[in-house]
């Protein structure tokens, strides 16, 4: 709200029912609105949910009064699967303010029209000017908006005082201004939305999945609706990682984590899940693995591959060392907690064995 003069309010709608509005003053009438009872609006809410991205709705008449363009943001509890839909956030942009600042309000009596309600381009209704203009337009162009477009049509033979080139120039400047204003109005939230959505399930340092994603994924794998498929878990821990931080600094430690993360990712199948779940702890979920010896072979290959890599840090060379625990999930015998505990115990046995060997 602080970064856009054109956003009039932001609505929060869990389960597609508006629960909160900011600012609340002047938007009280919208509280409790169930989008499912307003087909024209609900269609765009569903469109955003289907796209799994922002979608521009309108221009439309608001329940609380006034015209607006609304940026719909879908929210999911299980990104990036996006199967568990939470609801939506609506950024309400003042339509009259947009048209005034872009210069289109001053063209209300000129032979110019805009169509594309709900970002539907040529298929959308006309919302500015006379729809007859599109039947014999001398000039048409599009305004790109989030996940859609508006179409502008103009005629230049009905008493417009400027010559054609100047008319086109003025119109194009107006189009650019309007497009920029729309993106500027939602850019701050759009950027935050993408960043938060990304980092909600991603480890910032390595780019791997994080603990939250890993637990969600494991719970899905063991759900009855998922047919409780067999899978294996590798619990991977770096040996001597604290000494690396103490000796060479945390930046060196970060680079070592990145090296190990990339090597794990490159050493497993594309269908497997690799996550960083702690400071120097990684987990690999290997789908459709039923036997522990198969998982152990992969663990041994990973260890050999990674421990032959070195990180050059100044004049020093840092060689990673891994402890790996393996456990296979069996739907008839184990829960997610069981398989994680067994993998953790196996990892500590491996660590102890390396210390004595």
N, C-alpha and C positions, 0 to 999 in steps of 0.2 A: 504493500500500500504506500510505503514511503518512497518508492522508486518510480511510481507512475501516477501522473495527475489524471489519468483517464479511467482508472479502476475505481468503481464506486463501492463495491463490497466483495467479500469472499464468503461463499457459502460452503458449509461442511455437511455432507449428506451420507452418513453410514446407512447401508442398506437402501440407498437412494431416497432417503427421507431427510429433508433439511432439518438439522438439529441445532446448528449454530450459524450465526452470521456476524461478520465483522466489517464495519462497525455495526452494533445492534440497532442503534438509533436510525429510524427511517426504514428499517428492513424487517420490522416485526411481523408484517403480514406473510412473509415468506416462511417463517418458522412453522414446521410441521407439514410443509408441502411434500406430498408423496409424488415423485416424478411419474410413477406408474399410472397416476390418475390424469396426467397431462400428456397425451400421446405425442404431440409435436415435440415437446422437450425430452420425453423419455426416449424417443427414437435416437436423439443425438447422444444421450447418456449411454445407450447401448452401443452406439457407433464407437465412442471412445473406449468402451470396455472391449469391443471386438478388436480395435486397432491396437489396444494396450499402449495408447499414447494420447497426447492432447488432441482434442478435436474442437473446432470452432462452430458454435451454434448461433443461429440468428442471422440478421437482426430480428428481435422479437419483443413483444410487449410483456413487461414484467408484472408479476402479481402485485408487487408493491408500488407499481406505477412507473412509467417511463419506458423508453426503448433502450435495448442493450444488445451487445454482442457478448456471448458467453464462451469462455474457454473451459472445456470440460477436461478434468484430469482424473483418470481412473486410478483407484488405489487397490493393490492386492497384498494379501498377507504372505504370499509364498513366491515372491519374485525369485528367479525368472520364470518359473513354471506358469505363474499367473492363472491358476485354476481356482484359487480361494479368493473370491472377490469381496472386498471390504465395503466399498462404496465409492463416492466421488467427491471431488472438490471442484467448485464452480467459481471461476474468476469473472466477475461481471463488469464489463467495460461499457462505459457510457457512450451510446451511439451518437448522440447529438454532439458531444464533445469531440469525438473522433472526426466527424464530418466538418465541424467548424474549424478546427485547427488545421486539417488537411486542405482546406479551401473549397471543399465540395459544397458546403452550404451556400456559398456565394454563387454557385452554378445551378441553383434550384430552378431558375427560369430558363436556363440554356438547354439546347437539344442534346442532353446527355442523360444516360440511364445506366443503372447498375443492376445486375441480376446475380443470383447464386445464393439465395437463402440456404443456411446450413451447409455452406461450403460446396454446393452442388454444381457450381459453374453454369454451363449452358442449360442444365436441367433444372436449375433453381428458379424460384420466383423472382420477379423484379421488385426491388425494395426502394429504389431511388429513381425518380424521373418517370417518364411515360414509356410504357412497355412497347408502344407502337414504334419507337425509335429503332428497336432491334429488327423490325421487318425490312428496313431499308437503310441500314447504317453505313456511313461512309468510312467509319473507323471502328474497329473492335480490338480489344486487348484484354489481358487477364491480370488480376492482382493475386499473387500467391499469398495464401494465408495458411496457418498450420493444418496440414493434411487436407487441403482443398484449395479452391480458388473462387474469386468473384470475376464476373465478366463485365467490362465497361463497353458501352456502345455510344457513338456520337454521330450526329449529322451536322454538316457545315453549310447547308443551303437555306437556312431559315433566319436570315437577318443577323447572324453573328458578325459583329463589326470588325474583327481582326482577320488578317489573311490566314490561309490554311496552315502555313508552317508555324506561325505564332500560336495558333489555336492548339495544334498538336503538341507543341512544346509545353504550353501551359497545362494541358491536360496530362501529359506524361509526368510533369513535376508533381501535379496533384496526386496522381496514381502512386508514384514513388513515396510521397509523403504519407499517404493513407496506409500503404503496406508497411512502412517503417513504424508508424504509430501503433499499428495492431501488434506487431512483433515486440515493440518496446513495452507495450502495456502488459504483456504476459511473459516477457523474457526472464525477468528475475525469478518468478515462480517456476517457469518452465525449466530454467537451468538448475534451480534447487531441486526440483522434482526429479530430474534425471540423475543428478549427483547422489541424492539421498537414496533413490531407487537402486542405483548401482552399488553404493557402499553398504546398503542394508544387508547384503549377502556376499560382499566381496572384501577380501583382506586388502587393505590400502597399500601395504608395502609390496606384496608379491603379486597381487592381481588374482590370486587363487580364491576359491570359495572360503568363507569363514565358518566359525563354529555354528552360528545360527542356521546357515544354509545346510550344513552337514546334518544337524539334528533333524531339521524339517525333512530332508531327503530320506534319512534313515527311517523316520516314522512313516513316510509314505511307502517305502519299500516293504514295511512290515504290516501295513494296513490290510485288512481283509479284502478291501476293494481292489487292491493291487495284486491280489493272488499270492502274496507273501513269497516272493521269489527268493531263491538262494543267492547269497552274495558273500564276499569275503571282505574283511577289513584289515588293512595294514596300518599299524601304529608306528610312526617313524619319529625318532628323536635324535637330535644332534649331540654327539658326545663332545664334552669339553667346550661347549659354546660360551659359557661364562668366562672361561680363560681367554677366549678370542676377544671378547668385549673388554676385558680388563687389560689385556696386553696391547691391543691395536686400536681400541676405541669402538664405540657403537656403530660408527659408519661402516667400519670393516665388517662388523657383525651383520649389519643389514645387507651388505653386498654378498656375504656368504649365504644368508637366507635366500636371497634372490637366485643365486647360482643353484642351490639345492632345489628350490621350487621349480625352476625351469627344467632341470635334469629329471626330476620326478615326472613332470608333465610330459616331457618328451619320451619317457621310458615306459609309459602305460598306454593302454588302448584309448582311442578317442571317446569311447562310451563310458570309460571309468571316470570317477569323480575324484579330484585332488583338492585338498583343503589344508589351510594352515589354521590350526585350532588353538594354538598357544604360542608362547614366545619362540621356542625352537621345536615345536611339535607339529607334525603333519599327519594327516589321515588320507588313505586312499581307499575308496569304495570300489571294489571290483564286481561288476554285475555278472550274474549268471555263472558264478563259480561255486561248485558244489563240494570240491575236495580241497583239503588243506594243503596237500602236497603241491597242487597246481599253484596255489597262492604263494607257497613258500618258494617255489622256483622263481616266480616273478620278484619276490622280495630279495632273493639272492642275486638275481641279475641287476636289480636296481642298486643294491649295495655296491656290487663290483663296478658298475658304471660310474656311480657318483664318487666313490672313494678314489677313483683314478683321475678325477678332475682336481685342479688346484686353482685357488684364487691368488693372483699376484697383487700384493698390497705393498707398494713402495719397493723396498729391497727384500721384503719377506714373501714367502709362499705359504699359503694356508691351505691345508688339505682336509676336507671334511671327513668325519667319521660318523657312522650311523649305527643306531640300535633299532632293530625292527621286530615288532611282534605281529603275529598272524593269527586270525581267528575267522572261522567260517560260520555264518548264520544258518541255522537249521530251524525252519518254521515250527517243527513239532517239538523242539526242545528248548529254544532260546528266545529271549526278548532282546531288544536293542541294547538295554543296559547290560545284559549278560555278555553279549558279544564284544561290547566295548571294554568291559572289565577283563575279559579273557585276553583281548589283544593287548591291553595295557600290561597285564601280568606277564605275558609272553615277551613284551618289549623289555621289561625290567630283568627278566631271566637272561635275555640276550645281552643286555648291558653288563650284568654281573659276570657272565661267561667271558666276555671280552676283557674284563679287568683281570681275570685269573689266567687268561691264556697268554 
